Amino acid sequence: MFGETSRAAEKAGVRLKIIVVGGGIAGIASAYTLAVAGHDVVVLEKGDGSIKSAGGVQSPPNMTKILYQWGLRPILQQKADTYERIVLRNSDKGTLIGSLKMDENFVKELIDGFLFIQHRDLYDMLMNCARREGVTIRCNAKVVGADPANATVTLESGEQLSADVVVAADGYDSVLRPIVTEEDEDDVLVEEQERHLTTTILLPGDILKGDKELETFLNPQDWVLWMGEGYSWNANFLHGGEALTATITHVYAGPPHAGDGEWTDARTLEWYLMTMPNIEPKLKKLLKLAKLISSRIFVTRQTPEDFVGAGSRLVLAGTSAHPMTPGGNHATALVIEDAQVLGCLFSRIQHRSQISQFMTAYEDIRQSRCASTQEYDYNHRASMKVPKEMQDERDALLGQTMIHGDWDHMDEALFRESWGKELSLYTYDATEKVDDWWGQYGYLVCQVEAERSKTMEVSISLGDAPSS
């Protein structure tokens, strides 16, 4: 669908009216690709459009490839950062597990295009793309319900809006997801569910230069991951070392409060230190130096089996489809893949009668990919937060893949055992998956449309024929 340009190679044969619920990265990206495909798109965002997250996002190669196809390579070359070395540390013990330079050819090929982007920068890039394509953005438009069969949504104000398709990109705690899945997510008490506190911090890079302890601890070319009992951190520099961002994911067992599911910068430093008592002193120091801290609490959720309800014109996208907590390598990548698949598919639609077929195609392409990736991500993060008595075995295995810090003495079999699944996820090509689906099933879609058109022509002809 896309070359390295923001324009689509194909345009839909019919201009659909599409409502996208949610104005975050998932919603704006989906709105952009659908507008490029030739559709009339309106985004409904419950908030005022401001970005509260202070952190950064990882863009693995499968995501970066799509961003390049959207014409964002030049601005990413200005705004995004890369890394030269990955460093793993045991935070509970304050020890180095190992480090590895990303300079071997076969690994460079696999991770080529792995970027770090500040969340706000990515949002601004996508918003500019969407506005250029004529997407309408309505802020302070909170959606409280939907009729999936008729593609209508109801706002908190009572206003109702209709469309041909509704894309539910309303986030982790999606209001519209239960309408698709027909499951009540509030059946289980919050206190009985697994919860995590996710915290993002941002601090100027020059603050570290005056601190000998932290200056040697953090290198602008490193991507550093800390692992502790019940929590993990990852940190990297942005804008060429001008700023350091870190994301902390910590098991949360505190009492539930109103607003837990919203990003906030109102929590105090004392609250964080009390909630995360086991983090090593250097990390506490970073937390105290942070200029921006934002956090929210996530209840662990699974990927739903259905992205589209039966007979529905409501489809899930972004974290409403795959509720994955931030901080990992794949959450935002899946969001961007969703948007690309939606745009690529709906650039091929020729008539409104084909909507259900294209919705089913989206689900067929995305559900298994998202479910397997989310399961892998959950298990991978769980291994980073194991109890102290299980850490030695984990650290020894990871350390063996990094024991020399280079590739000359690498045990390739052990490396692939530890990192093979991670690297394989980077090879996924969302555009290619749509092309494959179209190559296999597109002729059936066209055949059904041809039969429908032929039937209409016969009906019109008979209707125009003179009576005998």
C-alpha positions in Angstrom: 0.0 0.0 0.0 2.7 2.5 1.0 6.1 3.2 -0.4 8.4 5.6 1.4 5.8 8.3 1.0 2.7 9.3 3.0 0.5 8.6 0.0 -1.3 5.4 -0.7 -0.6 3.5 -3.9 -4.3 2.4 -4.0 -7.5 4.2 -3.2 -10.8 2.6 -2.2 -13.6 2.4 -4.8 -16.1 3.7 -2.2 -15.6 6.5 0.3 -16.6 5.2 3.7 -17.4 7.2 6.7 -15.3 5.9 9.6 -15.4 6.9 13.3 -12.3 6.2 15.3 -12.8 6.2 19.0 -9.7 7.2 20.9 -7.1 9.9 20.0 -4.0 8.3 21.2 -1.3 6.8 19.0 -3.5 3.9 18.0 -6.4 6.1 17.0 -4.4 8.7 15.2 -2.4 6.1 13.3 -5.5 4.2 12.2 -7.2 7.4 11.2 -4.2 8.4 9.1 -4.0 5.1 7.2 -7.8 5.0 6.6 -7.8 8.5 5.3 -4.9 7.8 3.0 -6.9 4.8 1.7 -9.6 7.3 0.6 -12.1 7.4 3.5 -13.7 10.2 5.5 -12.4 9.8 9.1 -13.4 11.4 12.4 -11.5 10.8 15.6 -13.4 11.1 18.9 -11.1 11.8 21.9 -12.4 11.9 25.4 -9.6 14.2 26.6 -8.3 17.6 25.6 -5.6 16.2 23.3 -2.7 16.8 25.7 -0.1 14.1 26.2 0.6 13.1 29.8 3.2 10.4 29.3 6.8 11.6 30.0 8.5 8.5 28.6 9.7 7.1 25.3 8.7 4.1 23.2 10.8 1.4 21.5 10.3 1.1 17.7 11.5 -2.3 16.7 12.3 -2.9 13.0 8.8 -4.2 12.1 7.4 -0.9 13.4 10.1 1.4 12.0 9.6 -0.2 8.5 6.0 1.0 8.6 6.9 4.5 9.8 9.3 4.8 6.9 6.6 3.7 4.5 4.5 6.5 5.9 7.1 9.0 4.9 8.5 9.6 8.3 12.2 8.6 7.7 13.5 12.2 7.5 11.9 13.3 10.8 12.9 10.1 12.5 16.5 10.6 11.5 16.2 13.9 13.4 14.2 12.9 16.4 14.9 9.2 17.1 17.9 7.5 18.7 19.6 4.2 18.3 21.8 2.1 20.7 25.1 0.4 20.4 25.1 -1.9 23.4 22.5 -3.6 25.5 23.3 -3.9 29.2 21.5 -6.1 31.7 21.7 -5.6 35.5 20.3 -7.4 38.5 18.8 -4.5 40.5 18.3 -6.4 43.7 22.0 -7.4 43.9 23.4 -4.3 42.1 25.4 -6.6 39.8 26.0 -6.7 36.1 24.5 -9.7 34.3 26.2 -8.9 31.1 26.5 -6.5 28.1 26.6 -7.0 24.4 27.6 -4.8 21.5 25.2 -4.7 18.6 28.0 -4.7 16.0 27.9 -8.2 14.4 26.6 -8.2 10.9 23.8 -10.8 11.4 22.5 -9.0 14.5 22.8 -5.6 12.9 20.6 -6.9 10.1 18.0 -8.2 12.5 17.9 -5.0 14.6 18.4 -2.5 11.8 15.9 0.2 12.4 15.4 -0.4 16.1 14.8 3.2 17.3 13.9 5.0 20.5 11.4 7.8 20.2 9.9 10.1 22.8 6.2 9.4 23.1 5.3 13.0 22.5 7.4 13.2 19.3 5.7 10.1 17.8 2.3 11.4 18.7 3.1 14.8 17.0 4.4 13.1 13.9 1.3 11.0 13.5 -1.0 13.9 14.3 0.6 16.0 11.6 0.2 13.1 9.1 -3.5 12.7 10.0 -4.3 16.4 9.7 -2.6 16.6 6.3 -4.9 13.8 5.1 -8.0 15.7 6.3 -8.8 13.7 9.4 -11.2 15.5 11.7 -10.2 15.4 15.4 -12.9 16.1 18.1 -11.5 16.5 21.6 -13.6 16.3 24.8 -15.9 13.9 23.0 -16.2 11.0 25.4 -17.9 7.9 23.9 -19.9 5.9 26.4 -21.6 3.4 24.2 -22.1 2.0 20.7 -24.5 0.0 18.5 -22.1 -2.4 16.7 -24.7 -3.6 14.1 -25.5 -0.1 13.0 -22.1 1.5 13.5 -23.3 4.3 15.8 -21.7 5.7 18.9 -23.2 7.6 21.8 -21.3 10.5 23.5 -21.5 11.4 27.1 -23.5 14.5 26.1 -26.2 12.3 24.5 -25.1 13.0 21.0 -25.3 10.1 18.6 -23.0 9.7 15.5 -23.3 7.2 12.7 -20.8 5.8 10.3 -20.1 2.8 8.0 -17.4 1.5 10.4 -16.4 2.2 14.0 -12.8 1.6 15.0 -12.5 1.1 18.8 -9.0 2.4 19.6 -10.0 3.6 23.0 -7.1 2.1 24.9 -6.2 -0.5 27.5 -9.5 -0.2 29.5 -11.6 0.1 26.4 -15.3 1.0 26.9 -16.1 -0.6 23.6 -14.2 -3.9 24.0 -16.9 -5.6 26.1 -19.4 -4.8 23.3 -17.3 -6.8 20.9 -16.3 -9.6 23.2 -19.7 -9.7 25.1 -17.8 -10.2 28.3 -18.1 -8.2 31.5 -14.6 -7.2 32.5 -15.8 -5.9 35.9 -17.0 -9.4 37.1 -13.7 -9.9 39.0 -12.8 -7.6 41.9 -9.8 -5.3 41.2 -8.1 -6.5 44.4 -8.2 -10.1 43.1 -6.6 -9.2 39.7 -2.9 -8.9 38.9 -1.9 -5.2 38.7 1.2 -3.3 37.7 2.2 0.3 38.3 3.9 1.7 35.2 5.9 4.8 35.7 7.7 6.9 33.1 10.4 9.4 34.0 12.3 12.1 32.1 15.3 14.0 33.2 17.9 16.2 31.4 21.0 14.4 30.4 23.3 17.2 31.8 22.1 16.4 35.3 24.0 13.1 35.1 27.2 14.8 34.0 27.8 16.3 37.4 27.2 13.0 39.2 30.2 10.7 39.0 28.2 7.7 40.3 25.5 8.1 37.7 27.8 9.4 34.9 29.6 6.1 34.8 26.4 4.1 35.3 24.7 5.4 32.2 26.2 5.7 28.8 24.3 7.6 26.0 25.0 4.7 23.6 23.6 2.0 26.0 20.2 0.6 26.4 20.1 -0.5 30.1 17.6 -3.0 31.6 17.4 -3.6 35.4 15.7 -6.6 36.8 14.5 -6.9 40.4 12.0 -9.0 42.4 8.6 -7.8 41.3 9.8 -5.0 39.0 11.9 -4.1 36.0 13.3 -0.9 34.6 14.6 0.0 31.1 16.3 3.3 30.3 17.8 5.0 27.3 18.8 8.4 26.2 16.8 10.6 23.7 17.7 13.4 21.4 21.4 12.5 21.3 21.9 12.4 25.0 19.9 15.6 25.8 17.4 13.6 28.0 17.2 10.3 29.7 13.9 8.4 29.9 13.1 5.3 31.9 10.0 3.1 32.3 9.5 1.2 35.5 7.0 -1.7 35.7 6.3 -2.7 39.3 3.9 -5.2 40.7 1.2 -3.3 42.6 -0.7 -4.6 45.6 -2.0 -1.4 47.0 -5.7 -0.5 47.5 -7.6 0.5 44.4 -8.4 4.2 43.9 -10.6 6.2 41.5 -8.5 7.3 38.6 -6.0 4.4 38.8 -6.5 3.7 35.1 -5.6 7.2 34.0 -2.1 8.6 33.5 -1.3 11.2 36.1 1.7 13.3 37.3 0.1 14.1 40.6 1.6 11.3 42.7 4.4 12.3 45.1 8.0 11.1 45.2 7.3 9.7 48.6 4.5 7.6 47.3 6.7 6.1 44.6 9.5 5.3 47.1 7.0 3.7 49.5 5.4 1.7 46.7 8.7 0.5 45.2 10.8 0.0 48.3 13.2 -2.6 46.9 14.8 -0.7 44.0 18.5 -0.1 44.3 19.9 3.2 45.6 21.1 4.4 42.2 17.6 4.0 40.7 16.1 5.8 43.7 18.5 8.6 42.9 17.4 8.8 39.3 13.8 8.9 40.5 14.6 11.9 42.8 16.3 13.7 39.9 13.5 13.2 37.5 11.9 16.4 36.2 8.8 14.7 34.8 7.1 11.6 36.4 3.9 10.1 35.1 2.2 6.9 36.0 -0.9 4.7 36.0 -2.0 1.3 37.2 -2.8 -1.5 34.8 -4.9 -4.5 35.5 -3.5 -7.5 33.6 -5.8 -8.4 30.7 -5.7 -11.0 27.9 -6.0 -10.6 24.1 -9.6 -11.1 23.3 -10.5 -14.0 21.0 -12.6 -11.7 18.8 -11.6 -8.3 17.3 -15.0 -8.0 15.5 -18.3 -9.0 16.9 -20.8 -11.2 15.0 -22.6 -9.1 12.4 -20.7 -6.1 13.7 -19.3 -3.0 12.1 -17.2 -2.3 15.2 -13.6 -3.4 15.2 -10.9 -3.3 17.9 -7.5 -1.8 17.3 -4.5 -0.8 19.4 -4.4 -1.7 23.1 -8.2 -2.2 23.1 -7.4 -5.3 20.9 -4.2 -6.3 22.7 -4.0 -4.8 26.2 -0.3 -4.9 26.7 1.4 -2.7 29.3 3.9 0.0 28.2 7.6 -0.4 28.5 8.2 -3.5 26.4 9.4 -3.7 22.8 6.1 -4.7 21.2 3.2 -2.8 22.6 3.5 0.2 20.3 4.7 -1.9 17.4 1.5 -3.9 17.4 -0.5 -0.7 17.5 1.3 0.6 14.3 0.8 -2.8 12.6 -2.9 -2.7 13.3 -3.1 0.7 11.7 -1.2 -0.5 8.6 -3.3 -3.6 8.1 -6.6 -1.5 8.4 -5.3 1.0 5.9 -4.0 -1.6 3.5 -7.2 -3.7 3.6 -9.7 -0.8 3.3 -7.8 0.7 0.4 -9.1 -2.3 -1.6 -12.8 -2.1 -0.7 -15.1 -1.4 -3.6 -18.5 -1.4 -2.1 -20.2 -1.1 1.3 -21.4 -4.7 1.0 -17.8 -5.8 1.4 -17.3 -4.3 4.9 -18.0 -7.5 6.8 -15.5 -9.4 4.6 -12.8 -6.8 5.2 -13.5 -6.7 9.0 -13.1 -10.5 9.1 -9.9 -10.3 7.1 -8.5 -7.8 9.6 -9.3 -10.2 12.5 -7.9 -13.2 10.7 -4.6 -11.3 10.0 -4.2 -9.7 13.4 -5.7 -11.8 16.2 -3.2 -14.6 16.3 -0.3 -12.3 15.8 -1.4 -10.1 18.7 -2.3 -13.0 21.0 1.0 -14.8 20.5 3.1 -11.6 20.9 1.2 -10.6 24.0 1.8 -14.0 25.6 5.5 -13.9 24.8 5.8 -10.3 26.1 4.0 -11.2 29.4 6.3 -14.3 29.9 9.4 -12.3 29.0 8.6 -9.6 31.5 7.7 -12.1 34.2 11.2 -13.6 33.8 12.6 -10.2 34.5 10.7 -9.9 37.8 11.2 -13.3 39.4 11.8 -13.8 43.1 15.4 -13.6 44.4 15.7 -17.4 44.8 15.1 -17.8 41.0 17.4 -15.0 39.8 20.7 -16.9 39.9 19.5 -19.4 37.3 18.1 -16.7 35.0 21.1 -14.5 35.3 23.5 -17.3 34.5 21.6 -18.2 31.3 21.5 -14.6 30.2 25.0 -14.0 31.2 26.3 -16.9 29.1 25.0 -15.1 26.0 26.9 -12.0 26.9 29.9 -13.4 28.8 32.5 -11.9 26.4 30.7 -8.8 25.5 31.3 -9.6 21.8 30.5 -12.2 19.2 33.8 -13.9 18.7 33.1 -16.6 21.3 29.3 -16.6 21.1 27.4 -19.8 21.6 25.0 -19.2 18.8 22.6 -22.0 19.9 22.4 -20.5 23.4 21.9 -17.0 22.0 19.0 -18.2 19.8 17.5 -20.0 22.8 17.5 -16.8 24.8 16.8 -14.2 22.1 15.5 -16.0 19.1 11.8 -15.4 19.7 12.4 -11.7 20.4 14.3 -11.3 17.1 11.8 -13.3 15.1 9.1 -10.9 16.0 11.1 -8.1 14.3 10.8 -9.8 10.9 7.0 -9.5 10.7 5.8 -7.5 7.7 2.2 -6.2 8.2 2.0 -4.9 4.6 3.1 -8.3 3.3 0.5 -10.1 5.4 -2.3 -8.1 3.7 -0.8 -8.8 0.3 -0.7 -12.5 1.1 -4.3 -12.5 2.3 -5.4 -10.6 -0.8 -3.5 -12.9 -3.1 -5.3 -15.9 -1.4 -8.8 -14.6 -0.9 -9.1 -11.3 -2.9 -10.5 -13.0 -6.0 -13.4 -14.4 -3.9 -14.2 -10.9 -2.6 -14.1 -9.6 -6.2 -16.2 -12.5 -7.4 -18.9 -11.8 -4.8 -18.9 -8.2 -5.7 -19.2 -9.0 -9.4 -22.2 -11.3 -8.7 -23.8 -8.6 -6.6 -23.4 -6.0 -9.4 -24.7 -8.5 -12.0 -27.8 -9.2 -9.9 -28.4 -5.5 -9.5 -28.1 -4.9 -13.2 -30.6 -7.7 -13.9 -33.0 -6.3 -11.3 -32.8 -2.8 -12.8 -33.2 -4.2 -16.3 -36.3 -6.1 -15.3 -37.7 -3.1 -13.4 -37.3 -1.0 -16.6 -38.8 -3.6 -18.9 -42.3 -2.7 -20.2 -45.2 -4.8 -18.9 -46.7 -7.2 -21.4 
